[in-house]
Amino acid sequence: MRIAPWVSASGAGSKSATWSHFKLPGKRPTTFEVVLEEKRVAIAAHAQSSASMLRQVVRVEASDLGSVKFSWKLPDLIQYADMSIREFDDSPVRVVLAFDGDRSKFSAKNAMLSELAQVLTREPMPYATLMYVWCNECEPGKVIMNPHTDRIRKLPLESGPGKLNRWMDYERTVRADFVKAFGEEPGALTSVSIMTDTDNTKSVARAFYGPVQLAPKAP
């Protein structure tokens, strides 16, 4: 899927202007399409008991990390979703940043998960993954640990239905958010993704994403 006019990470370590649909083994894929939503060119994501990501591979060294700008519009929440509980770990919107690092520091469990990811996807599990999300009931800004692995952590930017059906725009400082979530310095940024998933709650969700842009570190 080539959607370069929708987003470009050029000048920030992008290997390609092509975003690819990264499908998860054993999961029905979410559908993504380019649409015009309230005069904005957007990606519409539609999940139906599904989970997958639209991903762009990048390489931004830790010393060059700046900010990430993005926007989303959410028509509705996912009933019963709770990202702190394994069986209900779904989110209608996610902007996902994956980072490199020293995998020798992995716990035995995380090392096993990384090896499994290598077998199933031909890629090791990222050293660390930071997700910006929207939750049903949680404290915005409070880090949520993934119930499967502590190498995935979520930072809720919105909670509840108060801001549904409107475009929300964000600019986040990547290094500061990573340190807040993981308590350590980040490695290189290796990919940027958007993800809408309903595979755990077996439900339906629709969301709209505006351009995702990586801005260079301020001089």
N, C-alpha and C positions, 0 to 999 in steps of 0.2 A: 504494500500500500504506500504510494508516494503522496505525501501531503506536505511537501516543503512550503507551499504558500501559507499553510496554517501555522507552522512553527519552524524556527531555525535556531540551531545551536552553533552556527558557524562563528568562528572566532573564539569559541569557548571549549575547544577540544573535540568538536564533532568529527567523527570519522566519515559520516555520510548524512545527506539530507533525507535519507529514506528511513521511515519508521516501519517496523515489522510487527506483525501480530504474533506475539509470543504465547503459545498455547501450553497449558499445563497438563501433564500426563494424567489421563483418567478423568479429566474434567470437560464438560461441555463448554465450548468457547463462547464468550460474550461477543456480541456483534458491535462493530464500530463503523460509522459512516460520516462523511463530511456533509454538513448541513448549514443552512443559514438560520440562526436562532436570534430573533430580535435584532436583526441587521448585523449580527456578528457571525463571522465564519467560525464554525465550531465543529468539534467531533461529538456526535451523539453516540452514547454507549447504551446498549440494551442488554441486560442480563436476565436470563430465565433459567434459574437453577444452574448457573454457569459461573465460570471464573477464567479470565485470561487477561493479558496485558497488551497494550500498544506501546512498543518500546523503541527507544533510540539508543544505540551504543555510542558512548562518548569516552573521552579520556581527559579529565581535568585534574592536574596534580594538586595535592593538598595546598601547596603554597599559592596556587592560583584561584582557589575557591572564592567566589563572590556571592552573588545572590541568585535566587531562582524566582521568576515572576510567572504567575499563572492565574487562571480564573476558572470558575465553575458555576453552574446553575443546576440546582437540584429540585425537581418537581415534588418529590416525596421521600420520606424516610423508609427504611426497611423494617417492618414490624418484627419485633423480637430480636433484632440484631444486637449483639453485645460482643465487642472485640476483645474483651478480657476472658471470654469463655470459648473454649475450643469448638463446641458444637454450634455456636451462634456467631462465629467470627466472620462477619460480612460487613462491607461498607459500600454505600452507594457511590461514593467518590473517593479515589485515592490518587495522590501524586507521589510516585515512588522513586527514591534516590538510592542507588546501590553503590557500595564503596569497596575498594580493594583494601587489603591489610594482611597481617601476618597470621595465616591460618594455623600455624603451629601453636598458637595460643588457644585454639578451640578446645572446649571440653570434649570428653569422649563422645557425648551425645551429639554435639554439633559436628564433630569430625565424621561421625556416622551419617548424619543428615547430609553433609556435603558430599560424601562418597555416593550416597543414594541419588542426590541431585545430578551428579556426574553421569551416573548410569542412565537415568531416566531422560535427562535433557541434554546430555553431552556438555554440560557446563557445571562447574562446581558452585556450591552455594556462595553468594557474595559474603565477604567478610562481615559486612554490616549493611543493613537495609533500614532506611528511615522513610516513614510514610506519613504524609500529611492527609488527614482524614476528617470525616464528619460523622459524629456518633449520635445515638439516640439520647442517651442520658450519661453525661460525663462532664468533667470539668475541663473546659478548653485550656490548652497549654499543659495539662498534666499528662506525663508520658504513660502510655499503655504498653505493657510488655506483651509480645505475641505469646499465645498459650503453647505454641509448638517449640519455639526457640527464642532465647534471649538475644539472638543476633538480629532480630527484627523488632523494631520498636516504632510505635505510632505516636504522632503528635496531633491531637485533635485541634482543629482550628475553629470548628463550629459544633454546637450541641443543640439538639432539639429542633422543633419545626419553625422557630421564629423568623428565620431568614430564607425560607423556601421560596421558590418561584421568582428569584431575582439573581442577577449576576453578582458574584462576589469576587473581588480582585485582591490579590495578595502579592507581596514581595517579602521573601524570607532570606535571612542571612544564613547560608548553608552551614558554615563552620560553627556558628553559635548554636544552631538548633541541634547539630550533631553532638556537640559537647554536652548540651543539656540532656539529650536522650541517652547517651552512652557513657558519659563521664570520662571520655578520653578524646584525644585529637583524632580527626578523620584522616583516612588515607585518600588515595585518588578516587574521584567520582568516575564510575565506569558505565553507568546507564541511567537514563531518565525514562519513566513509564507513567502511563495513566491506567487505572484499573477500576472496574466496577464489577462486584462479585456478589452472587446470591447462592452459591453452591451449598453452603451449610444450612441456611434457612429455607432452602427450596422455594424461593419466592421470585418475584419479578421486580426489577428496578430499572429506571431510565435516568440518565444524567447527561449534561452537556459540559464539555471542556473547551475553554478558550486556549489560545496559544501558550505553550510552555517555553520560556526563554531563560537561558543562562546568561547572567550579566557578569562581566569580569570584575575581579577584585579592585576596589577603589585604590588609586595610587597613594 
